[in-house]
Amino acid sequence: MSGRAPGRAPGHHRPLQRQRQRQRHQQRHPVVVLLACLAMVLGLGSTAAYGRTTEPAGAGGAAAQTLTWTAGDSITEYTSAPTTATAGAATIVFENSTATGNTTNMPHTLTFDVTDSQYNNDVKLNLQASPTDTQGGKHTAEVTLTPGTYHYFCSMPGHTSMSGTLVVTDGGGGDDTTAPEASAKVEGQQNADGAYVGSASVTVDATDDGSGVDTVEYALEADGAWQPYTTALVIDQVGTHTVRYRATDKAGNTSAEKSVDFTVAAPPTDDTTPPDTSGTVTGEQDADGAYVGMATVTVTASDTGSGVNTIEYALEADGAWQPYTAPVMVHDPGEHTVRFRATDKAGNAAAEKSVDFTVVAPPADDTTPPEVHAKVDGEKNSDGAYLTRATVTVTATDADSGVASVEYSLDGGPYLAYADPVVVDRTGAHTVAYRASDKAGNTSAAASVSFTVAPGGGVPGPPCAEYDERTTVFVGTVDTGVPNRVTNNRCRINELIEDEKEWTSQALFLKHVKTVTDRLLADGVIDQREYRLINKAAKQSGIGTPGHTEGYTTIFDGTQKSLDRWEQVGGGSFKLNDDGSITSQQADSLGMLWYPVRKYGDFSLKLQWRDDAAGDANANGGVFVRFPQVHDNPLEPRPEWVAIEYGHEMQILDSPTGDMYKTGSVYGFDRVGLAGARPTPKGTWNDYEIRVIDQHFQLYRNGTLINEFDNVGGQVFEPPRSDDPGTDGRRWDEGYIGLQVHSTADRISYRDVRIEDL
């Protein structure tokens, strides 16, 4: 269904079960952790010949360079680590002692990754150090480094984020003192005035006869940040633009900055309708509704004609207009007004709107905001762009009241709660803004990192039955401790086990797990010890036993008999497939497949869905809950609209464009943006759980909570509709379940639909 840009999106939460497991894991006594770590380190010998050295440096001959890592009390990052080195002999020094800040005697390791093909894997190193060991926590090893990138990490349980990369160069460059030659050209269809119609393509090129070109960079407009150049830039914003560019060679010489200026004009259009705009204010509020310490204003705009061209905002009644690129944070105590407006590419300007609010100062005891840092990891190409994906890790510390929350904003979107590293896998230039608040209400100034993601060769997504990026292999609730590696078919181990599928018997599930692990063992993905751990966990999980599935009732099991209990109303239909799934079919108008057997009050509804839209498009659909009887309502003869007008739709839509209500949204009432939903690769089965207790709705995607919605009285559809009954007309204590058919192009498949009364 259609809608406007999202005003907010709820935070990203780790499933409660996994969070408790991690907390219990990290809170163990250090001695217990040490014993577990020692056992794990000894077990590494079955997959790779990792070595540990306790001899003084120089025992094998002096190395050309010394690279030093240090660790302290932190279990999330090394205290210090080198980032670059030169190919050849090197002395590796790893120190984890009282001198480097370790006051808890916690052991750490420095391990070089030899399993990931995207990194160098010719150095097998696994140094374990503790202030209480025989070396006093300082260990060395002699290695030979080759050009490329090494990935290192701490292999101790609970230290999974202690990692980084070491870039090794061949030390070339010689006597080259001449900077590269850089040039740029602008291409596209031009009008009689020389302006580019619709868009302009800017290509930057660089040559160097000495050491060779190392990086090419560009910046948009006079004040834009420098970013790696990887492919031609397409500028489609109407107006005058400047693209600056420069290049650096491998000897470190950088060319003088150059620029090209050009104008983009709107293509011919009959669009006369200005964009729709909205603004929302978020933040911690006191009893009077004032925002404590800071208020964040998020502005959104949508245009179904020529498209949004610019969004602007101004602070207070007399403030100057400026471009809107990210949510606006207002810290000064007092009453405030933020004005906003937008124009489309046809030149239509929306009327100015505004939001008013009050900011009050936080408690005076703690006035220092947290320290926040971010780093970007991933494999880079020769231009400095990240291949396929980039991972942004944000860390925050506060020495006074302590960190209360960390947030991030992707590409100017709404701020979301930060829980795990942010994976950005969409090709193009990106900016991640981040900030943190402490328990006294102080919020750090927003900082940001900019980077570019380059295509990884156009390889399609893997055919994985599920989507599971946990660091270790879980079978049900049992953590095996085995790394959740990517297998030869590019699926992770957990995605092959399918522990969330409804198995009819444990024997069938155990046979399935054995088949999977037999193949993984034969392919060298796991060793014999890990094979035994996974199969043992499968038995302990209880999956397939009557007690494991007790409580959930399957209302669609993949058979025609089961499907016959459902009823189709409105346009389209659902086709039963050979694999036990159903897929939405042709529809000239909206339709719905609903389950008329009974109403449900408080419940947990689980199902799996897959986006099967043709080509690169994404399908639009949804799950309807708590709507009244279809054939006894004022909307006859269009009974399918009862779910839209009197129920709630849990949206399914992973498209980066079009409707702004993305997967996990409560359609028309609570929006989730694409970044909040974190879509899986298209064609992948997704687990969807909808939990409804009283008027509180929760939506889980692949085990992760992506939205919470409280159905309070008086809420109306956004944007407002004259025929919307509001939530007072939707506050049912019980109702029916249905699956939407949106249109012919919006093909979505469903399977394994089951429900539990709560």
GUPA-442522 format. One line per field, with one value per residue (C-alpha): residue number from 1; residue in one letter; x, y, z. Coordinates in steps of 0.5 Angstrom, whole numbers. Layout:
<sites>
torlo = [NUM ...]
selo = [a ...]
c1 = [X ...]
c2 = [Y ...]
c3 = [Z ...]
</sites>
This chain:
<sites>
torlo = [1 2 3 4 5 6 7 8 9 10 11 12 13 14 15 16 17 18 19 20 21 22 23 24 25 26 27 28 29 30 31 32 33 34 35 36 37 38 39 40 41 42 43 44 45 46 47 48 49 50 51 52 53 54 55 56 57 58 59 60 61 62 63 64 65 66 67 68 69 70 71 72 73 74 75 76 77 78 79 80 81 82 83 84 85 86 87 88 89 90 91 92 93 94 95 96 97 98 99 100 101 102 103 104 105 106 107 108 109 110 111 112 113 114 115 116 117 118 119 120 121 122 123 124 125 126 127 128 129 130 131 132 133 134 135 136 137 138 139 140 141 142 143 144 145 146 147 148 149 150 151 152 153 154 155 156 157 158 159 160 161 162 163 164 165 166 167 168 169 170 171 172 173 174 175 176 177 178 179 180 181 182 183 184 185 186 187 188 189 190 191 192 193 194 195 196 197 198 199 200 201 202 203 204 205 206 207 208 209 210 211 212 213 214 215 216 217 218 219 220 221 222 223 224 225 226 227 228 229 230 231 232 233 234 235 236 237 238 239 240 241 242 243 244 245 246 247 248 249 250 251 252 253 254 255 256 257 258 259 260 261 262 263 264 265 266 267 268 269 270 271 272 273 274 275 276 277 278 279 280 281 282 283 284 285 286 287 288 289 290 291 292 293 294 295 296 297 298 299 300 301 302 303 304 305 306 307 308 309 310 311 312 313 314 315 316 317 318 319 320 321 322 323 324 325 326 327 328 329 330 331 332 333 334 335 336 337 338 339 340 341 342 343 344 345 346 347 348 349 350 351 352 353 354 355 356 357 358 359 360 361 362 363 364 365 366 367 368 369 370 371 372 373 374 375 376 377 378 379 380 381 382 383 384 385 386 387 388 389 390 391 392 393 394 395 396 397 398 399 400 401 402 403 404 405 406 407 408 409 410 411 412 413 414 415 416 417 418 419 420 421 422 423 424 425 426 427 428 429 430 431 432 433 434 435 436 437 438 439 440 441 442 443 444 445 446 447 448 449 450 451 452 453 454 455 456 457 458 459 460 461 462 463 464 465 466 467 468 469 470 471 472 473 474 475 476 477 478 479 480 481 482 483 484 485 486 487 488 489 490 491 492 493 494 495 496 497 498 499 500 501 502 503 504 505 506 507 508 509 510 511 512 513 514 515 516 517 518 519 520 521 522 523 524 525 526 527 528 529 530 531 532 533 534 535 536 537 538 539 540 541 542 543 544 545 546 547 548 549 550 551 552 553 554 555 556 557 558 559 560 561 562 563 564 565 566 567 568 569 570 571 572 573 574 575 576 577 578 579 580 581 582 583 584 585 586 587 588 589 590 591 592 593 594 595 596 597 598 599 600 601 602 603 604 605 606 607 608 609 610 611 612 613 614 615 616 617 618 619 620 621 622 623 624 625 626 627 628 629 630 631 632 633 634 635 636 637 638 639 640 641 642 643 644 645 646 647 648 649 650 651 652 653 654 655 656 657 658 659 660 661 662 663 664 665 666 667 668 669 670 671 672 673 674 675 676 677 678 679 680 681 682 683 684 685 686 687 688 689 690 691 692 693 694 695 696 697 698 699 700 701 702 703 704 705 706 707 708 709 710 711 712 713 714 715 716 717 718 719 720 721 722 723 724 725 726 727 728 729 730 731 732 733 734 735 736 737 738 739 740 741 742 743 744 745 746 747 748 749 750 751 752 753 754 755 756 757 758]
selo = [m s g r a p g r a p g h h r p l q r q r q r q r h q q r h p v v v l l a c l a m v l g l g s t a a y g r t t e p a g a g g a a a q t l t w t a g d s i t e y t s a p t t a t a g a a t i v f e n s t a t g n t t n m p h t l t f d v t d s q y n n d v k l n l q a s p t d t q g g k h t a e v t l t p g t y h y f c s m p g h t s m s g t l v v t d g g g g d d t t a p e a s a k v e g q q n a d g a y v g s a s v t v d a t d d g s g v d t v e y a l e a d g a w q p y t t a l v i d q v g t h t v r y r a t d k a g n t s a e k s v d f t v a a p p t d d t t p p d t s g t v t g e q d a d g a y v g m a t v t v t a s d t g s g v n t i e y a l e a d g a w q p y t a p v m v h d p g e h t v r f r a t d k a g n a a a e k s v d f t v v a p p a d d t t p p e v h a k v d g e k n s d g a y l t r a t v t v t a t d a d s g v a s v e y s l d g g p y l a y a d p v v v d r t g a h t v a y r a s d k a g n t s a a a s v s f t v a p g g g v p g p p c a e y d e r t t v f v g t v d t g v p n r v t n n r c r i n e l i e d e k e w t s q a l f l k h v k t v t d r l l a d g v i d q r e y r l i n k a a k q s g i g t p g h t e g y t t i f d g t q k s l d r w e q v g g g s f k l n d d g s i t s q q a d s l g m l w y p v r k y g d f s l k l q w r d d a a g d a n a n g g v f v r f p q v h d n p l e p r p e w v a i e y g h e m q i l d s p t g d m y k t g s v y g f d r v g l a g a r p t p k g t w n d y e i r v i d q h f q l y r n g t l i n e f d n v g g q v f e p p r s d d p g t d g r r w d e g y i g l q v h s t a d r i s y r d v r i e d l]
c1 = [0 2 5 10 17 18 18 21 24 24 31 35 34 38 33 32 34 41 42 42 46 51 51 51 58 61 60 63 69 76 79 73 74 81 80 75 80 86 81 79 86 89 83 85 90 85 84 90 98 97 104 105 112 115 122 125 125 131 132 131 135 133 127 127 121 117 110 107 100 97 91 88 82 77 74 72 78 86 89 93 95 99 95 100 107 112 113 118 121 117 118 111 110 104 103 98 100 99 104 99 93 91 88 84 89 84 88 87 90 93 90 91 86 88 81 78 80 79 85 92 93 100 102 99 100 96 99 96 98 96 99 100 104 111 113 109 104 109 110 114 114 118 114 114 109 107 103 96 91 91 85 87 82 82 80 77 70 67 72 69 69 77 79 82 86 94 95 102 105 111 115 115 115 123 124 118 116 111 104 99 95 88 82 74 69 61 57 49 44 44 39 40 43 48 45 44 37 35 42 49 55 62 68 74 81 88 95 102 108 112 110 103 96 94 87 83 78 72 68 61 60 65 64 63 67 72 70 74 72 70 65 62 58 51 48 40 39 36 41 48 54 61 65 72 77 84 89 95 100 104 109 105 104 98 95 93 85 81 74 68 62 55 48 42 36 29 26 20 14 7 8 4 4 9 12 9 13 13 17 17 21 24 28 27 22 20 13 11 13 20 26 31 38 36 31 32 28 27 24 21 19 16 14 10 11 18 21 24 29 31 29 31 30 31 32 27 23 29 34 37 35 40 40 37 42 41 36 37 39 37 41 40 35 28 23 24 21 24 21 22 20 22 22 21 25 19 20 14 15 12 9 13 11 14 15 15 18 22 28 30 37 39 41 47 51 54 55 60 58 60 66 64 68 67 71 69 72 72 76 78 79 85 81 79 72 69 68 61 60 63 62 61 63 61 64 62 65 63 67 61 54 56 53 45 45 48 45 46 43 45 45 41 35 32 37 36 39 45 46 51 56 52 53 52 52 48 53 55 57 54 55 54 52 53 52 51 48 50 45 45 42 48 49 55 55 54 60 60 64 63 65 64 61 63 60 63 62 54 54 47 45 46 40 40 33 34 38 43 49 50 58 57 52 46 42 35 38 44 50 55 61 63 64 58 62 60 60 62 55 56 51 53 52 46 42 43 41 34 33 27 23 17 20 15 20 26 29 28 31 37 38 38 43 47 47 49 55 57 58 61 66 67 68 73 69 68 73 71 71 66 62 61 59 54 50 50 47 42 40 40 36 29 27 22 20 12 15 19 13 7 3 3 -2 0 -6 -2 2 3 -2 -9 -13 -10 -10 -18 -19 -17 -22 -20 -23 -22 -17 -12 -11 -5 -2 0 7 10 15 9 9 4 5 1 -2 -5 -9 -13 -14 -13 -15 -14 -13 -16 -17 -24 -24 -23 -21 -15 -14 -7 -3 4 4 10 11 16 16 20 20 19 18 21 28 31 24 21 15 9 5 3 0 -7 -9 -14 -20 -27 -31 -30 -38 -41 -39 -41 -35 -39 -39 -31 -30 -23 -22 -25 -18 -15 -20 -21 -15 -8 -3 4 8 13 17 24 25 29 24 17 13 16 13 18 18 16 12 5 2 -1 1 8 14 20 25 29 35 31 29 36 33 36 38 32 30 31 26 25 22 17 14 8 6 0 -1 -7 -6 2 5 12 15 21 25 29 29 31 26 25 18 14 7 2 -5 -7 -14 -15 -9 -11 -8 -2 -3 -10 -16 -23 -25 -21 -24 -18 -15 -22 -25 -19 -18 -21 -19 -19 -20 -18 -11 -10 -5 -5 -5 -3 -2 0 8 8 9 10 11 9 10 9 4 3 0 0 -5 -2]
c2 = [0 7 12 18 18 15 19 15 7 3 1 -6 -10 -17 -23 -23 -30 -29 -23 -27 -32 -27 -23 -30 -32 -25 -25 -31 -31 -30 -36 -40 -36 -37 -45 -45 -40 -45 -51 -47 -45 -53 -55 -50 -55 -59 -54 -50 -50 -44 -43 -40 -37 -35 -34 -27 -23 -24 -32 -33 -27 -20 -18 -11 -8 -9 -9 -8 -10 -9 -10 -8 -9 -8 -14 -10 -7 -8 -2 -1 -4 -2 -1 -1 -5 -7 -13 -18 -20 -17 -18 -19 -16 -18 -15 -16 -14 -9 -4 -4 -3 -10 -10 -16 -21 -23 -27 -24 -27 -24 -29 -28 -31 -36 -38 -33 -32 -25 -24 -26 -33 -34 -32 -37 -34 -35 -31 -32 -27 -26 -21 -28 -32 -34 -28 -23 -22 -20 -25 -25 -28 -28 -28 -26 -21 -21 -15 -15 -15 -19 -20 -21 -22 -25 -32 -32 -33 -26 -22 -23 -15 -15 -15 -11 -11 -10 -7 -9 -6 -7 -1 1 9 10 17 19 26 28 28 24 28 28 30 30 30 31 28 27 30 38 43 49 53 48 45 37 35 30 28 29 24 26 21 22 19 20 17 17 15 14 10 9 12 9 13 18 22 27 32 34 42 47 44 37 31 28 20 15 15 8 9 15 20 21 28 28 34 40 46 48 43 43 36 37 32 30 24 21 16 10 15 19 25 28 33 40 40 41 42 42 46 44 45 40 42 38 34 36 34 36 35 41 38 40 34 32 34 32 33 29 31 25 25 24 28 30 30 37 34 38 35 33 36 35 34 31 34 29 32 27 29 24 26 21 26 28 26 30 35 39 39 45 47 53 54 59 64 68 63 62 56 51 44 38 32 29 29 36 36 42 43 50 50 54 54 53 52 48 50 46 46 42 42 37 37 40 46 46 48 45 50 52 48 48 44 47 44 46 44 44 43 36 35 39 33 30 35 31 27 21 19 16 13 9 5 2 -5 -9 -11 -5 -5 -1 6 5 3 -3 -9 -11 -9 -5 -6 0 -1 5 5 10 11 15 16 19 17 12 11 10 9 9 11 12 15 12 17 22 17 17 15 8 5 2 -6 -9 -7 -4 -7 -3 -7 -2 0 8 13 13 17 14 19 17 20 17 19 18 17 24 26 29 27 28 32 28 25 21 17 17 11 8 1 -2 -8 -15 -17 -18 -25 -27 -28 -35 -40 -40 -43 -38 -32 -32 -28 -30 -31 -38 -44 -45 -51 -48 -45 -49 -45 -50 -45 -47 -41 -39 -40 -38 -45 -47 -45 -38 -40 -40 -46 -44 -42 -50 -53 -49 -50 -45 -50 -54 -61 -67 -71 -71 -77 -73 -67 -71 -74 -67 -64 -71 -70 -62 -64 -70 -65 -60 -65 -67 -60 -58 -53 -56 -61 -68 -64 -59 -64 -68 -61 -59 -66 -67 -60 -62 -68 -63 -58 -62 -60 -64 -67 -66 -61 -57 -55 -55 -49 -47 -50 -50 -47 -48 -54 -54 -59 -57 -60 -54 -49 -51 -48 -41 -37 -32 -25 -19 -19 -25 -32 -36 -42 -48 -50 -57 -55 -54 -46 -41 -36 -30 -29 -24 -19 -13 -10 -12 -18 -23 -30 -30 -36 -36 -42 -37 -31 -30 -25 -25 -29 -30 -31 -35 -36 -35 -31 -30 -24 -27 -21 -21 -18 -13 -11 -12 -15 -11 -15 -16 -20 -17 -18 -17 -15 -17 -22 -21 -22 -18 -11 -4 -5 -10 -12 -11 -15 -15 -8 -10 -12 -5 -1 -4 -9 -7 -9 -12 -9 -13 -9 -9 -4 2 6 7 6 9 4 -2 -9 -9 -3 -2 0 7 8 6 7 3 5 0 1 -1 -7 -9 -13 -20 -22 -22 -30 -32 -34 -30 -32 -27 -27 -22 -22 -18 -18 -13 -7 -8 -10 -13 -15 -20 -21 -27 -27 -19 -15 -9 -6 -4 -1 1 2 8 11 17 15 16 14 18 21 22 19 21 14 12 10 11 6 7 3 -2 -3 -10 -15 -21 -22 -26 -27 -26 -25 -20 -20 -13 -14 -18 -16 -16 -24 -26 -34 -36 -43 -46 -41 -43 -39 -40 -37 -32]
c3 = [0 -1 4 6 8 15 21 26 26 33 35 33 39 40 42 49 49 46 50 57 54 52 59 63 58 60 67 69 74 70 72 69 63 63 63 57 53 54 52 46 44 45 40 35 32 29 23 23 26 30 34 40 42 49 47 47 40 36 38 30 28 28 24 20 23 30 31 37 40 47 51 58 62 56 53 46 43 44 47 41 35 28 22 17 16 10 7 10 16 22 30 33 40 44 51 56 63 68 65 59 63 65 73 73 70 64 59 52 45 39 33 26 21 16 15 11 3 3 7 7 11 10 18 23 30 36 42 49 54 61 67 71 66 66 61 65 59 54 48 41 35 28 22 15 12 5 1 2 8 15 19 27 33 40 40 47 49 50 46 39 38 39 32 26 20 18 11 9 3 -1 0 -7 -9 -10 -12 -15 -13 -18 -17 -21 -27 -25 -30 -30 -36 -35 -40 -41 -45 -45 -47 -51 -45 -44 -37 -37 -37 -31 -29 -31 -30 -28 -30 -26 -29 -26 -29 -26 -30 -23 -17 -20 -18 -11 -10 -13 -9 -10 -6 -8 -8 -4 3 2 5 1 -1 -5 -13 -15 -21 -25 -21 -23 -20 -21 -16 -20 -19 -20 -18 -17 -16 -14 -15 -13 -14 -10 -12 -9 -7 -3 -8 -8 -14 -13 -12 -19 -20 -25 -25 -29 -28 -28 -31 -30 -35 -38 -34 -33 -25 -21 -15 -9 -5 2 8 15 21 28 35 39 45 53 55 63 66 62 55 55 52 57 54 47 42 35 29 23 17 11 4 -1 -8 -13 -19 -21 -15 -9 -11 -4 3 7 15 19 26 30 26 23 22 15 11 10 7 11 10 17 23 27 34 38 45 48 53 52 47 39 32 27 20 14 6 0 -7 -13 -19 -23 -19 -15 -7 -1 4 10 16 23 29 36 42 49 51 58 61 64 71 73 77 70 65 60 55 53 48 42 36 30 25 19 17 11 4 0 -7 -10 -10 -2 -3 1 -4 -3 4 10 17 22 29 34 41 47 54 60 66 70 70 65 58 57 50 43 36 29 23 16 10 13 16 23 29 31 37 36 39 34 28 22 16 10 3 -2 -7 -7 -2 5 11 18 24 31 38 45 51 58 64 66 60 56 49 45 39 32 29 22 18 10 5 -1 -2 -9 -13 -11 -18 -19 -15 -13 -6 -4 -3 4 8 13 15 21 23 30 31 34 32 36 35 38 45 45 44 41 41 34 29 25 19 11 8 1 -2 2 7 14 18 22 16 14 20 20 27 27 22 25 25 26 30 33 29 23 25 28 21 18 22 21 13 14 18 14 8 12 15 8 5 11 14 21 24 28 35 32 28 35 38 33 33 41 41 36 41 47 44 44 37 34 41 43 49 44 39 45 45 37 33 25 21 14 14 6 4 0 6 10 5 4 11 9 4 -1 -2 -7 -12 -14 -11 -8 -11 -7 -9 -9 -4 1 0 -3 -7 -9 -16 -21 -18 -21 -14 -7 -4 2 4 11 16 18 23 29 32 36 42 45 41 38 30 27 19 14 8 1 -4 -10 -15 -22 -23 -19 -16 -9 -7 -3 2 9 15 17 25 29 24 25 21 14 11 17 16 13 7 3 -3 -2 4 4 6 13 15 12 15 22 23 23 17 19 13 8 3 3 -3 -2 -6 -7 -1 6 10 10 13 20 20 23 16 17 24 26 21 20 15 11 15 21 18 15 10 8 1 -4 -5 2 7 13 20 22 29 31 38 41 48 50 45 45 38 37 31 30 24 24 31 32 35 29 32 38 37 42 40 44 43 38 33 26 19 17 12 15 11 11 12 17 23 28 33 37 31 31 39 38 44 39 31 25 21 14 8 3 -4 -6 -14 -20 -19 -12 -11 -4 -2 5 9 16 19 26 32 40 45 50]
</sites>
